[in-house]
Amino acid sequence: MITIKHDGCILCVGCSSVCPTNAIEVVGTRMEHFADKCIDCGLCVRVCPANVIEMYKGVKNHKELPAGAEVG
């Protein structure tokens, strides 16, 4: 699972364009992540020029995120 720090996102849509499962989409004025589609490949993390995406391998919902992880 990933988290996106929306405050720093520049809406370049690079993450969405490389996602093989369409787990990241533009919704309104921000990028939204759909955890049920995410396969933890990490491509989005690698292409983000603003470094606002964090990967939590094996985590499938926000309740499983470690304390202090920004949900966005």
CHARMM internal coordinates of N, CA and C (Angstrom, degrees):
IC EDIT
DIST 1 N 1 CA 1.4458
DIST 1 CA 1 C 1.5214
ANGL 1 N 1 CA 1 C 108.75
DIST 1 C 2 N 1.2941
ANGL 1 CA 1 C 2 N 114.94
DIHE 1 N 1 CA 1 C 2 N 148.99
DIST 2 N 2 CA 1.4614
ANGL 1 C 2 N 2 CA 120.30
DIHE 1 CA 1 C 2 N 2 CA 176.37
DIST 2 CA 2 C 1.5186
ANGL 2 N 2 CA 2 C 110.09
DIHE 1 C 2 N 2 CA 2 C -117.03
DIST 2 C 3 N 1.3184
ANGL 2 CA 2 C 3 N 114.57
DIHE 2 N 2 CA 2 C 3 N 161.65
DIST 3 N 3 CA 1.4581
ANGL 2 C 3 N 3 CA 120.87
DIHE 2 CA 2 C 3 N 3 CA 167.87
DIST 3 CA 3 C 1.5180
ANGL 3 N 3 CA 3 C 107.07
DIHE 2 C 3 N 3 CA 3 C -124.86
DIST 3 C 4 N 1.3141
ANGL 3 CA 3 C 4 N 116.82
DIHE 3 N 3 CA 3 C 4 N 148.85
DIST 4 N 4 CA 1.4608
ANGL 3 C 4 N 4 CA 122.56
DIHE 3 CA 3 C 4 N 4 CA 179.13
DIST 4 CA 4 C 1.5154
ANGL 4 N 4 CA 4 C 108.04
DIHE 3 C 4 N 4 CA 4 C -120.43
DIST 4 C 5 N 1.3292
ANGL 4 CA 4 C 5 N 117.08
DIHE 4 N 4 CA 4 C 5 N 122.80
DIST 5 N 5 CA 1.4628
ANGL 4 C 5 N 5 CA 121.66
DIHE 4 CA 4 C 5 N 5 CA 175.44
DIST 5 CA 5 C 1.5220
ANGL 5 N 5 CA 5 C 106.60
DIHE 4 C 5 N 5 CA 5 C -81.08
DIST 5 C 6 N 1.2906
ANGL 5 CA 5 C 6 N 116.09
DIHE 5 N 5 CA 5 C 6 N 98.05
DIST 6 N 6 CA 1.4588
ANGL 5 C 6 N 6 CA 121.24
DIHE 5 CA 5 C 6 N 6 CA -172.71
DIST 6 CA 6 C 1.5297
ANGL 6 N 6 CA 6 C 113.70
DIHE 5 C 6 N 6 CA 6 C -63.52
DIST 6 C 7 N 1.3176
ANGL 6 CA 6 C 7 N 117.65
DIHE 6 N 6 CA 6 C 7 N -29.37
DIST 7 N 7 CA 1.4680
ANGL 6 C 7 N 7 CA 120.05
DIHE 6 CA 6 C 7 N 7 CA -179.76
DIST 7 CA 7 C 1.5219
ANGL 7 N 7 CA 7 C 112.71
DIHE 6 C 7 N 7 CA 7 C -61.03
DIST 7 C 8 N 1.3322
ANGL 7 CA 7 C 8 N 116.96
DIHE 7 N 7 CA 7 C 8 N -31.99
DIST 8 N 8 CA 1.4543
ANGL 7 C 8 N 8 CA 119.97
DIHE 7 CA 7 C 8 N 8 CA -177.80
DIST 8 CA 8 C 1.5126
ANGL 8 N 8 CA 8 C 114.53
DIHE 7 C 8 N 8 CA 8 C -100.09
DIST 8 C 9 N 1.3241
ANGL 8 CA 8 C 9 N 117.35
DIHE 8 N 8 CA 8 C 9 N -4.82
DIST 9 N 9 CA 1.4617
ANGL 8 C 9 N 9 CA 121.61
DIHE 8 CA 8 C 9 N 9 CA -177.49
DIST 9 CA 9 C 1.5268
ANGL 9 N 9 CA 9 C 110.44
DIHE 8 C 9 N 9 CA 9 C -68.15
DIST 9 C 10 N 1.3384
ANGL 9 CA 9 C 10 N 115.98
DIHE 9 N 9 CA 9 C 10 N 133.22
DIST 10 N 10 CA 1.4683
ANGL 9 C 10 N 10 CA 120.59
DIHE 9 CA 9 C 10 N 10 CA -178.97
DIST 10 CA 10 C 1.5329
ANGL 10 N 10 CA 10 C 112.13
DIHE 9 C 10 N 10 CA 10 C -102.00
DIST 10 C 11 N 1.3218
ANGL 10 CA 10 C 11 N 116.26
DIHE 10 N 10 CA 10 C 11 N 9.80
DIST 11 N 11 CA 1.4695
ANGL 10 C 11 N 11 CA 122.66
DIHE 10 CA 10 C 11 N 11 CA 177.66
DIST 11 CA 11 C 1.5299
ANGL 11 N 11 CA 11 C 113.41
DIHE 10 C 11 N 11 CA 11 C 53.63
DIST 11 C 12 N 1.3216
ANGL 11 CA 11 C 12 N 115.68
DIHE 11 N 11 CA 11 C 12 N 40.85
DIST 12 N 12 CA 1.4665
ANGL 11 C 12 N 12 CA 119.14
DIHE 11 CA 11 C 12 N 12 CA 178.46
DIST 12 CA 12 C 1.5251
ANGL 12 N 12 CA 12 C 111.39
DIHE 11 C 12 N 12 CA 12 C -76.65
DIST 12 C 13 N 1.3048
ANGL 12 CA 12 C 13 N 118.35
DIHE 12 N 12 CA 12 C 13 N -15.95
DIST 13 N 13 CA 1.4692
ANGL 12 C 13 N 13 CA 128.82
DIHE 12 CA 12 C 13 N 13 CA -177.63
DIST 13 CA 13 C 1.5299
ANGL 13 N 13 CA 13 C 114.22
DIHE 12 C 13 N 13 CA 13 C 61.42
DIST 13 C 14 N 1.3147
ANGL 13 CA 13 C 14 N 117.11
DIHE 13 N 13 CA 13 C 14 N 16.25
DIST 14 N 14 CA 1.4562
ANGL 13 C 14 N 14 CA 120.47
DIHE 13 CA 13 C 14 N 14 CA 176.14
DIST 14 CA 14 C 1.5170
ANGL 14 N 14 CA 14 C 111.75
DIHE 13 C 14 N 14 CA 14 C -60.03
DIST 14 C 15 N 1.3232
ANGL 14 CA 14 C 15 N 116.71
DIHE 14 N 14 CA 14 C 15 N -40.86
DIST 15 N 15 CA 1.4654
ANGL 14 C 15 N 15 CA 121.06
DIHE 14 CA 14 C 15 N 15 CA -179.87
DIST 15 CA 15 C 1.5177
ANGL 15 N 15 CA 15 C 111.04
DIHE 14 C 15 N 15 CA 15 C -61.96
DIST 15 C 16 N 1.2960
ANGL 15 CA 15 C 16 N 115.69
DIHE 15 N 15 CA 15 C 16 N -43.36
DIST 16 N 16 CA 1.4606
ANGL 15 C 16 N 16 CA 120.80
DIHE 15 CA 15 C 16 N 16 CA 179.91
DIST 16 CA 16 C 1.5200
ANGL 16 N 16 CA 16 C 111.41
DIHE 15 C 16 N 16 CA 16 C -65.89
DIST 16 C 17 N 1.3076
ANGL 16 CA 16 C 17 N 116.61
DIHE 16 N 16 CA 16 C 17 N -38.40
DIST 17 N 17 CA 1.4636
ANGL 16 C 17 N 17 CA 120.03
DIHE 16 CA 16 C 17 N 17 CA -176.11
DIST 17 CA 17 C 1.5291
ANGL 17 N 17 CA 17 C 112.92
DIHE 16 C 17 N 17 CA 17 C -70.79
DIST 17 C 18 N 1.3417
ANGL 17 CA 17 C 18 N 118.15
DIHE 17 N 17 CA 17 C 18 N -25.37
DIST 18 N 18 CA 1.4692
ANGL 17 C 18 N 18 CA 119.70
DIHE 17 CA 17 C 18 N 18 CA 179.94
DIST 18 CA 18 C 1.5208
ANGL 18 N 18 CA 18 C 113.12
DIHE 17 C 18 N 18 CA 18 C -97.55
DIST 18 C 19 N 1.3045
ANGL 18 CA 18 C 19 N 118.41
DIHE 18 N 18 CA 18 C 19 N -8.44
DIST 19 N 19 CA 1.4633
ANGL 18 C 19 N 19 CA 121.43
DIHE 18 CA 18 C 19 N 19 CA -176.48
DIST 19 CA 19 C 1.5309
ANGL 19 N 19 CA 19 C 110.59
DIHE 18 C 19 N 19 CA 19 C -71.05
DIST 19 C 20 N 1.3500
ANGL 19 CA 19 C 20 N 117.23
DIHE 19 N 19 CA 19 C 20 N 117.26
DIST 20 N 20 CA 1.4617
ANGL 19 C 20 N 20 CA 119.68
DIHE 19 CA 19 C 20 N 20 CA -176.68
DIST 20 CA 20 C 1.5313
ANGL 20 N 20 CA 20 C 114.32
DIHE 19 C 20 N 20 CA 20 C -72.57
DIST 20 C 21 N 1.3307
ANGL 20 CA 20 C 21 N 117.33
DIHE 20 N 20 CA 20 C 21 N -13.86
DIST 21 N 21 CA 1.4678
ANGL 20 C 21 N 21 CA 119.91
DIHE 20 CA 20 C 21 N 21 CA -177.59
DIST 21 CA 21 C 1.5296
ANGL 21 N 21 CA 21 C 112.93
DIHE 20 C 21 N 21 CA 21 C -116.24
DIST 21 C 22 N 1.3237
ANGL 21 CA 21 C 22 N 117.27
DIHE 21 N 21 CA 21 C 22 N 9.16
DIST 22 N 22 CA 1.4639
ANGL 21 C 22 N 22 CA 122.53
DIHE 21 CA 21 C 22 N 22 CA -178.50
DIST 22 CA 22 C 1.5288
ANGL 22 N 22 CA 22 C 112.44
DIHE 21 C 22 N 22 CA 22 C 55.57
DIST 22 C 23 N 1.3318
ANGL 22 CA 22 C 23 N 115.74
DIHE 22 N 22 CA 22 C 23 N 41.39
DIST 23 N 23 CA 1.4599
ANGL 22 C 23 N 23 CA 121.37
DIHE 22 CA 22 C 23 N 23 CA -179.42
DIST 23 CA 23 C 1.5245
ANGL 23 N 23 CA 23 C 112.76
DIHE 22 C 23 N 23 CA 23 C -83.79
DIST 23 C 24 N 1.3327
ANGL 23 CA 23 C 24 N 117.30
DIHE 23 N 23 CA 23 C 24 N -6.62
DIST 24 N 24 CA 1.4620
ANGL 23 C 24 N 24 CA 121.91
DIHE 23 CA 23 C 24 N 24 CA 178.59
DIST 24 CA 24 C 1.5166
ANGL 24 N 24 CA 24 C 107.96
DIHE 23 C 24 N 24 CA 24 C -127.66
DIST 24 C 25 N 1.3199
ANGL 24 CA 24 C 25 N 115.49
DIHE 24 N 24 CA 24 C 25 N 127.92
DIST 25 N 25 CA 1.4622
ANGL 24 C 25 N 25 CA 120.64
DIHE 24 CA 24 C 25 N 25 CA -179.20
DIST 25 CA 25 C 1.5197
ANGL 25 N 25 CA 25 C 110.48
DIHE 24 C 25 N 25 CA 25 C -140.91
DIST 25 C 26 N 1.3294
ANGL 25 CA 25 C 26 N 115.57
DIHE 25 N 25 CA 25 C 26 N 156.02
DIST 26 N 26 CA 1.4583
ANGL 25 C 26 N 26 CA 120.72
DIHE 25 CA 25 C 26 N 26 CA 172.56
DIST 26 CA 26 C 1.5284
ANGL 26 N 26 CA 26 C 107.27
DIHE 25 C 26 N 26 CA 26 C -77.47
DIST 26 C 27 N 1.3190
ANGL 26 CA 26 C 27 N 115.36
DIHE 26 N 26 CA 26 C 27 N 126.00
DIST 27 N 27 CA 1.4619
ANGL 26 C 27 N 27 CA 121.45
DIHE 26 CA 26 C 27 N 27 CA 175.87
DIST 27 CA 27 C 1.5263
ANGL 27 N 27 CA 27 C 106.27
DIHE 26 C 27 N 27 CA 27 C -129.26
DIST 27 C 28 N 1.3124
ANGL 27 CA 27 C 28 N 115.21
DIHE 27 N 27 CA 27 C 28 N 108.95
DIST 28 N 28 CA 1.4626
ANGL 27 C 28 N 28 CA 119.41
DIHE 27 CA 27 C 28 N 28 CA -176.27
DIST 28 CA 28 C 1.5110
ANGL 28 N 28 CA 28 C 110.51
DIHE 27 C 28 N 28 CA 28 C 67.43
DIST 28 C 29 N 1.3252
ANGL 28 CA 28 C 29 N 115.88
DIHE 28 N 28 CA 28 C 29 N -116.15
DIST 29 N 29 CA 1.4635
ANGL 28 C 29 N 29 CA 121.02
DIHE 28 CA 28 C 29 N 29 CA -177.77
DIST 29 CA 29 C 1.5219
ANGL 29 N 29 CA 29 C 112.43
DIHE 28 C 29 N 29 CA 29 C -112.94
DIST 29 C 30 N 1.3337
ANGL 29 CA 29 C 30 N 117.66
DIHE 29 N 29 CA 29 C 30 N 24.48
DIST 30 N 30 CA 1.4633
ANGL 29 C 30 N 30 CA 119.90
DIHE 29 CA 29 C 30 N 30 CA 179.81
DIST 30 CA 30 C 1.5245
ANGL 30 N 30 CA 30 C 111.20
DIHE 29 C 30 N 30 CA 30 C -151.55
DIST 30 C 31 N 1.3088
ANGL 30 CA 30 C 31 N 115.08
DIHE 30 N 30 CA 30 C 31 N 161.83
DIST 31 N 31 CA 1.4532
ANGL 30 C 31 N 31 CA 121.81
DIHE 30 CA 30 C 31 N 31 CA 176.85
DIST 31 CA 31 C 1.5237
ANGL 31 N 31 CA 31 C 107.60
DIHE 30 C 31 N 31 CA 31 C -85.56
DIST 31 C 32 N 1.3104
ANGL 31 CA 31 C 32 N 115.91
DIHE 31 N 31 CA 31 C 32 N 133.14
DIST 32 N 32 CA 1.4613
ANGL 31 C 32 N 32 CA 120.77
DIHE 31 CA 31 C 32 N 32 CA 178.42
DIST 32 CA 32 C 1.5260
ANGL 32 N 32 CA 32 C 109.47
DIHE 31 C 32 N 32 CA 32 C -117.48
DIST 32 C 33 N 1.3179
ANGL 32 CA 32 C 33 N 115.29
DIHE 32 N 32 CA 32 C 33 N 143.05
DIST 33 N 33 CA 1.4583
ANGL 32 C 33 N 33 CA 122.33
DIHE 32 CA 32 C 33 N 33 CA -179.85
DIST 33 CA 33 C 1.5258
ANGL 33 N 33 CA 33 C 109.38
DIHE 32 C 33 N 33 CA 33 C -108.56
DIST 33 C 34 N 1.3129
ANGL 33 CA 33 C 34 N 116.24
DIHE 33 N 33 CA 33 C 34 N 135.36
DIST 34 N 34 CA 1.4600
ANGL 33 C 34 N 34 CA 122.37
DIHE 33 CA 33 C 34 N 34 CA 179.09
DIST 34 CA 34 C 1.5284
ANGL 34 N 34 CA 34 C 107.86
DIHE 33 C 34 N 34 CA 34 C -112.23
DIST 34 C 35 N 1.3296
ANGL 34 CA 34 C 35 N 115.36
DIHE 34 N 34 CA 34 C 35 N 97.62
DIST 35 N 35 CA 1.4641
ANGL 34 C 35 N 35 CA 122.26
DIHE 34 CA 34 C 35 N 35 CA -172.35
DIST 35 CA 35 C 1.5215
ANGL 35 N 35 CA 35 C 113.13
DIHE 34 C 35 N 35 CA 35 C -58.29
DIST 35 C 36 N 1.3189
ANGL 35 CA 35 C 36 N 117.35
DIHE 35 N 35 CA 35 C 36 N -31.57
DIST 36 N 36 CA 1.4602
ANGL 35 C 36 N 36 CA 119.76
DIHE 35 CA 35 C 36 N 36 CA -178.27
DIST 36 CA 36 C 1.5259
ANGL 36 N 36 CA 36 C 112.58
DIHE 35 C 36 N 36 CA 36 C -67.70
DIST 36 C 37 N 1.3288
ANGL 36 CA 36 C 37 N 117.91
DIHE 36 N 36 CA 36 C 37 N -17.87
DIST 37 N 37 CA 1.4607
ANGL 36 C 37 N 37 CA 121.90
DIHE 36 CA 36 C 37 N 37 CA 178.49
DIST 37 CA 37 C 1.5341
ANGL 37 N 37 CA 37 C 112.86
DIHE 36 C 37 N 37 CA 37 C -98.24
DIST 37 C 38 N 1.3198
ANGL 37 CA 37 C 38 N 117.22
DIHE 37 N 37 CA 37 C 38 N -16.26
DIST 38 N 38 CA 1.4674
ANGL 37 C 38 N 38 CA 122.49
DIHE 37 CA 37 C 38 N 38 CA -172.93
DIST 38 CA 38 C 1.5283
ANGL 38 N 38 CA 38 C 111.46
DIHE 37 C 38 N 38 CA 38 C -71.50
DIST 38 C 39 N 1.3411
ANGL 38 CA 38 C 39 N 115.72
DIHE 38 N 38 CA 38 C 39 N 134.92
DIST 39 N 39 CA 1.4639
ANGL 38 C 39 N 39 CA 121.01
DIHE 38 CA 38 C 39 N 39 CA 177.99
DIST 39 CA 39 C 1.5319
ANGL 39 N 39 CA 39 C 111.48
DIHE 38 C 39 N 39 CA 39 C -110.93
DIST 39 C 40 N 1.3090
ANGL 39 CA 39 C 40 N 118.05
DIHE 39 N 39 CA 39 C 40 N 13.71
DIST 40 N 40 CA 1.4696
ANGL 39 C 40 N 40 CA 123.55
DIHE 39 CA 39 C 40 N 40 CA 177.24
DIST 40 CA 40 C 1.5244
ANGL 40 N 40 CA 40 C 113.52
DIHE 39 C 40 N 40 CA 40 C 57.40
DIST 40 C 41 N 1.3245
ANGL 40 CA 40 C 41 N 117.35
DIHE 40 N 40 CA 40 C 41 N 38.82
DIST 41 N 41 CA 1.4695
ANGL 40 C 41 N 41 CA 119.96
DIHE 40 CA 40 C 41 N 41 CA -178.53
DIST 41 CA 41 C 1.5304
ANGL 41 N 41 CA 41 C 111.98
DIHE 40 C 41 N 41 CA 41 C -78.36
DIST 41 C 42 N 1.3431
ANGL 41 CA 41 C 42 N 117.67
DIHE 41 N 41 CA 41 C 42 N -26.69
DIST 42 N 42 CA 1.4572
ANGL 41 C 42 N 42 CA 121.07
DIHE 41 CA 41 C 42 N 42 CA 178.07
DIST 42 CA 42 C 1.5133
ANGL 42 N 42 CA 42 C 115.92
DIHE 41 C 42 N 42 CA 42 C 83.17
DIST 42 C 43 N 1.3210
ANGL 42 CA 42 C 43 N 118.22
DIHE 42 N 42 CA 42 C 43 N 1.24
DIST 43 N 43 CA 1.4644
ANGL 42 C 43 N 43 CA 119.88
DIHE 42 CA 42 C 43 N 43 CA -179.68
DIST 43 CA 43 C 1.5272
ANGL 43 N 43 CA 43 C 111.86
DIHE 42 C 43 N 43 CA 43 C -59.27
DIST 43 C 44 N 1.3125
ANGL 43 CA 43 C 44 N 116.68
DIHE 43 N 43 CA 43 C 44 N -40.02
DIST 44 N 44 CA 1.4659
ANGL 43 C 44 N 44 CA 120.75
DIHE 43 CA 43 C 44 N 44 CA -178.69
DIST 44 CA 44 C 1.5244
ANGL 44 N 44 CA 44 C 111.51
DIHE 43 C 44 N 44 CA 44 C -62.57
DIST 44 C 45 N 1.3197
ANGL 44 CA 44 C 45 N 116.22
DIHE 44 N 44 CA 44 C 45 N -38.73
DIST 45 N 45 CA 1.4630
ANGL 44 C 45 N 45 CA 120.90
DIHE 44 CA 44 C 45 N 45 CA 179.43
DIST 45 CA 45 C 1.5239
ANGL 45 N 45 CA 45 C 109.97
DIHE 44 C 45 N 45 CA 45 C -62.63
DIST 45 C 46 N 1.3173
ANGL 45 CA 45 C 46 N 116.02
DIHE 45 N 45 CA 45 C 46 N -42.09
DIST 46 N 46 CA 1.4651
ANGL 45 C 46 N 46 CA 121.04
DIHE 45 CA 45 C 46 N 46 CA -177.26
DIST 46 CA 46 C 1.5237
ANGL 46 N 46 CA 46 C 113.92
DIHE 45 C 46 N 46 CA 46 C -68.53
DIST 46 C 47 N 1.3411
ANGL 46 CA 46 C 47 N 117.83
DIHE 46 N 46 CA 46 C 47 N -31.17
DIST 47 N 47 CA 1.4632
ANGL 46 C 47 N 47 CA 119.21
DIHE 46 CA 46 C 47 N 47 CA -176.07
DIST 47 CA 47 C 1.5232
ANGL 47 N 47 CA 47 C 114.04
DIHE 46 C 47 N 47 CA 47 C -94.80
DIST 47 C 48 N 1.3045
ANGL 47 CA 47 C 48 N 118.68
DIHE 47 N 47 CA 47 C 48 N -8.32
DIST 48 N 48 CA 1.4673
ANGL 47 C 48 N 48 CA 120.72
DIHE 47 CA 47 C 48 N 48 CA -176.31
DIST 48 CA 48 C 1.5286
ANGL 48 N 48 CA 48 C 111.72
DIHE 47 C 48 N 48 CA 48 C -70.84
DIST 48 C 49 N 1.3389
ANGL 48 CA 48 C 49 N 117.97
DIHE 48 N 48 CA 48 C 49 N 111.93
DIST 49 N 49 CA 1.4629
ANGL 48 C 49 N 49 CA 120.22
DIHE 48 CA 48 C 49 N 49 CA -178.47
DIST 49 CA 49 C 1.5338
ANGL 49 N 49 CA 49 C 112.71
DIHE 48 C 49 N 49 CA 49 C -72.59
DIST 49 C 50 N 1.3262
ANGL 49 CA 49 C 50 N 117.09
DIHE 49 N 49 CA 49 C 50 N -19.76
DIST 50 N 50 CA 1.4694
ANGL 49 C 50 N 50 CA 120.97
DIHE 49 CA 49 C 50 N 50 CA -179.23
DIST 50 CA 50 C 1.5292
ANGL 50 N 50 CA 50 C 112.32
DIHE 49 C 50 N 50 CA 50 C -93.45
DIST 50 C 51 N 1.3253
ANGL 50 CA 50 C 51 N 117.75
DIHE 50 N 50 CA 50 C 51 N -3.95
DIST 51 N 51 CA 1.4679
ANGL 50 C 51 N 51 CA 122.82
DIHE 50 CA 50 C 51 N 51 CA -179.70
DIST 51 CA 51 C 1.5224
ANGL 51 N 51 CA 51 C 113.24
DIHE 50 C 51 N 51 CA 51 C 52.50
DIST 51 C 52 N 1.3253
ANGL 51 CA 51 C 52 N 115.71
DIHE 51 N 51 CA 51 C 52 N 46.57
DIST 52 N 52 CA 1.4683
ANGL 51 C 52 N 52 CA 119.65
DIHE 51 CA 51 C 52 N 52 CA -178.30
DIST 52 CA 52 C 1.5275
ANGL 52 N 52 CA 52 C 112.94
DIHE 51 C 52 N 52 CA 52 C -109.39
DIST 52 C 53 N 1.3308
ANGL 52 CA 52 C 53 N 117.32
DIHE 52 N 52 CA 52 C 53 N 6.68
DIST 53 N 53 CA 1.4594
ANGL 52 C 53 N 53 CA 121.13
DIHE 52 CA 52 C 53 N 53 CA -179.76
DIST 53 CA 53 C 1.5229
ANGL 53 N 53 CA 53 C 108.72
DIHE 52 C 53 N 53 CA 53 C -110.20
DIST 53 C 54 N 1.3356
ANGL 53 CA 53 C 54 N 115.77
DIHE 53 N 53 CA 53 C 54 N 129.39
DIST 54 N 54 CA 1.4595
ANGL 53 C 54 N 54 CA 121.09
DIHE 53 CA 53 C 54 N 54 CA 177.31
DIST 54 CA 54 C 1.5205
ANGL 54 N 54 CA 54 C 109.23
DIHE 53 C 54 N 54 CA 54 C -118.54
DIST 54 C 55 N 1.3299
ANGL 54 CA 54 C 55 N 116.29
DIHE 54 N 54 CA 54 C 55 N 142.00
DIST 55 N 55 CA 1.4541
ANGL 54 C 55 N 55 CA 122.80
DIHE 54 CA 54 C 55 N 55 CA -178.39
DIST 55 CA 55 C 1.5230
ANGL 55 N 55 CA 55 C 110.26
DIHE 54 C 55 N 55 CA 55 C -103.19
DIST 55 C 56 N 1.3216
ANGL 55 CA 55 C 56 N 115.03
DIHE 55 N 55 CA 55 C 56 N 135.56
DIST 56 N 56 CA 1.4636
ANGL 55 C 56 N 56 CA 122.71
DIHE 55 CA 55 C 56 N 56 CA 173.98
DIST 56 CA 56 C 1.5204
ANGL 56 N 56 CA 56 C 106.54
DIHE 55 C 56 N 56 CA 56 C -126.74
DIST 56 C 57 N 1.3277
ANGL 56 CA 56 C 57 N 116.71
DIHE 56 N 56 CA 56 C 57 N 90.11
DIST 57 N 57 CA 1.4732
ANGL 56 C 57 N 57 CA 121.54
DIHE 56 CA 56 C 57 N 57 CA -176.22
DIST 57 CA 57 C 1.5206
ANGL 57 N 57 CA 57 C 111.06
DIHE 56 C 57 N 57 CA 57 C -61.30
DIST 57 C 58 N 1.3235
ANGL 57 CA 57 C 58 N 115.61
DIHE 57 N 57 CA 57 C 58 N 135.81
DIST 58 N 58 CA 1.4480
ANGL 57 C 58 N 58 CA 122.07
DIHE 57 CA 57 C 58 N 58 CA 177.01
DIST 58 CA 58 C 1.5147
ANGL 58 N 58 CA 58 C 115.05
DIHE 57 C 58 N 58 CA 58 C 84.10
DIST 58 C 59 N 1.3308
ANGL 58 CA 58 C 59 N 117.62
DIHE 58 N 58 CA 58 C 59 N -11.45
DIST 59 N 59 CA 1.4614
ANGL 58 C 59 N 59 CA 121.66
DIHE 58 CA 58 C 59 N 59 CA 179.30
DIST 59 CA 59 C 1.5242
ANGL 59 N 59 CA 59 C 108.03
DIHE 58 C 59 N 59 CA 59 C -85.04
DIST 59 C 60 N 1.3172
ANGL 59 CA 59 C 60 N 117.56
DIHE 59 N 59 CA 59 C 60 N 128.37
DIST 60 N 60 CA 1.4549
ANGL 59 C 60 N 60 CA 120.85
DIHE 59 CA 59 C 60 N 60 CA -177.09
DIST 60 CA 60 C 1.5238
ANGL 60 N 60 CA 60 C 114.79
DIHE 59 C 60 N 60 CA 60 C -113.63
DIST 60 C 61 N 1.3320
ANGL 60 CA 60 C 61 N 118.50
DIHE 60 N 60 CA 60 C 61 N -6.93
DIST 61 N 61 CA 1.4602
ANGL 60 C 61 N 61 CA 119.61
DIHE 60 CA 60 C 61 N 61 CA 174.48
DIST 61 CA 61 C 1.5202
ANGL 61 N 61 CA 61 C 109.74
DIHE 60 C 61 N 61 CA 61 C -151.60
DIST 61 C 62 N 1.3243
ANGL 61 CA 61 C 62 N 116.29
DIHE 61 N 61 CA 61 C 62 N 163.13
DIST 62 N 62 CA 1.4566
ANGL 61 C 62 N 62 CA 121.87
DIHE 61 CA 61 C 62 N 62 CA -174.59
DIST 62 CA 62 C 1.5194
ANGL 62 N 62 CA 62 C 113.17
DIHE 61 C 62 N 62 CA 62 C -62.10
DIST 62 C 63 N 1.3128
ANGL 62 CA 62 C 63 N 118.31
DIHE 62 N 62 CA 62 C 63 N -26.76
DIST 63 N 63 CA 1.4663
ANGL 62 C 63 N 63 CA 121.58
DIHE 62 CA 62 C 63 N 63 CA 179.91
DIST 63 CA 63 C 1.5190
ANGL 63 N 63 CA 63 C 111.87
DIHE 62 C 63 N 63 CA 63 C -67.08
DIST 63 C 64 N 1.3238
ANGL 63 CA 63 C 64 N 117.27
DIHE 63 N 63 CA 63 C 64 N -23.08
DIST 64 N 64 CA 1.4681
ANGL 63 C 64 N 64 CA 121.73
DIHE 63 CA 63 C 64 N 64 CA -178.91
DIST 64 CA 64 C 1.5318
ANGL 64 N 64 CA 64 C 113.33
DIHE 63 C 64 N 64 CA 64 C -90.13
DIST 64 C 65 N 1.3294
ANGL 64 CA 64 C 65 N 117.46
DIHE 64 N 64 CA 64 C 65 N -4.73
DIST 65 N 65 CA 1.4608
ANGL 64 C 65 N 65 CA 120.28
DIHE 64 CA 64 C 65 N 65 CA -179.92
DIST 65 CA 65 C 1.5228
ANGL 65 N 65 CA 65 C 110.47
DIHE 64 C 65 N 65 CA 65 C -65.57
DIST 65 C 66 N 1.3460
ANGL 65 CA 65 C 66 N 117.78
DIHE 65 N 65 CA 65 C 66 N 146.64
DIST 66 N 66 CA 1.4595
ANGL 65 C 66 N 66 CA 119.87
DIHE 65 CA 65 C 66 N 66 CA 177.86
DIST 66 CA 66 C 1.5290
ANGL 66 N 66 CA 66 C 111.13
DIHE 65 C 66 N 66 CA 66 C -66.71
DIST 66 C 67 N 1.3221
ANGL 66 CA 66 C 67 N 115.91
DIHE 66 N 66 CA 66 C 67 N 155.41
DIST 67 N 67 CA 1.4645
ANGL 66 C 67 N 67 CA 120.72
DIHE 66 CA 66 C 67 N 67 CA 179.05
DIST 67 CA 67 C 1.5196
ANGL 67 N 67 CA 67 C 109.53
DIHE 66 C 67 N 67 CA 67 C -56.75
DIST 67 C 68 N 1.3156
ANGL 67 CA 67 C 68 N 116.20
DIHE 67 N 67 CA 67 C 68 N 135.84
DIST 68 N 68 CA 1.4599
ANGL 67 C 68 N 68 CA 121.37
DIHE 67 CA 67 C 68 N 68 CA 179.16
DIST 68 CA 68 C 1.5129
ANGL 68 N 68 CA 68 C 115.00
DIHE 67 C 68 N 68 CA 68 C 90.15
DIST 68 C 69 N 1.3179
ANGL 68 CA 68 C 69 N 118.23
DIHE 68 N 68 CA 68 C 69 N -8.17
DIST 69 N 69 CA 1.4722
ANGL 68 C 69 N 69 CA 120.58
DIHE 68 CA 68 C 69 N 69 CA 177.86
DIST 69 CA 69 C 1.5200
ANGL 69 N 69 CA 69 C 109.46
DIHE 68 C 69 N 69 CA 69 C -69.84
DIST 69 C 70 N 1.3120
ANGL 69 CA 69 C 70 N 115.44
DIHE 69 N 69 CA 69 C 70 N 132.32
DIST 70 N 70 CA 1.4695
ANGL 69 C 70 N 70 CA 120.25
DIHE 69 CA 69 C 70 N 70 CA -179.12
DIST 70 CA 70 C 1.5089
ANGL 70 N 70 CA 70 C 109.79
DIHE 69 C 70 N 70 CA 70 C -80.24
DIST 70 C 71 N 1.3262
ANGL 70 CA 70 C 71 N 116.28
DIHE 70 N 70 CA 70 C 71 N 122.78
DIST 71 N 71 CA 1.4532
ANGL 70 C 71 N 71 CA 121.11
DIHE 70 CA 70 C 71 N 71 CA -179.71
DIST 71 CA 71 C 1.5099
ANGL 71 N 71 CA 71 C 110.71
DIHE 70 C 71 N 71 CA 71 C -84.49
DIST 71 C 72 N 1.3016
ANGL 71 CA 71 C 72 N 118.64
DIHE 71 N 71 CA 71 C 72 N -31.84
DIST 72 N 72 CA 1.4602
ANGL 71 C 72 N 72 CA 121.50
DIHE 71 CA 71 C 72 N 72 CA 177.51
DIST 72 CA 72 C 1.4307
ANGL 72 N 72 CA 72 C 110.87
DIHE 71 C 72 N 72 CA 72 C 97.07
END
COOR INIT
IC SEED 1 N 1 CA 1 C
IC BUILD
